[in-house]
Amino acid sequence: MPRAIKVLAAGQHRDRSRIDTLILPLDQRRAHRGFVFTAKGTCIELDLEPPVWMRTDDALLLEDGSLIEVVAEAEPLLEVRATDLTTLARIAWMLGDRHIPVQIFANRLRLRRDPTIQALLADVATKLTEVEAPFDPEGGAYSAIPGDDHHHRDHHDHDHHDHDDGHAHGEHKQHHNH
């Protein structure tokens, strides 16, 4: 069984051909271990160093030097639009304050469908539309970026802001050294 050993960012493999394609939802594009099936039906073992951050047009490097193209699979999403960019920025801040993964476009936001969040946004957004589309949210300051040696995720002190996200901030054992 082929084994994937490294994620190559889109620009790192442009001169090499790909032998197959993986079409994966967001959660599987963050997995460092496990098994996935390519478009041709080949089972690929993931043996990647965490954290993993696969995006559309990245490639998985297999042990034999072959490349597998990565494509984000369409998922049920909510598309959010506002009357102006200031309102859209406020909505983005509100979602970020709740640690909700968001994909940012010039004139809209996309996030996973959630009835509670949809009800919250109904009062501030101009238009909410349910869509099926690839989801590639922003990584934020504390996510893994391929090729970046400063890997960590959500290892910052939460005492800098107040919100109700279901966990007690005083109980966090994770800290970020600025």
Secondary structure by P-SEA (a helix, b strand, c coil): ccccccccccccccccccccccccccccccccbbbbbcccbbbbbbbccccccccccbbbbccccbbbbbbbcccbbbbbbcccaaaaaaaaaaaaaaccbbbbcccbbbbcccaaaaaaacccccbbbbbbcccccccccccccccccccccccccccccccccccccccccbbbcc
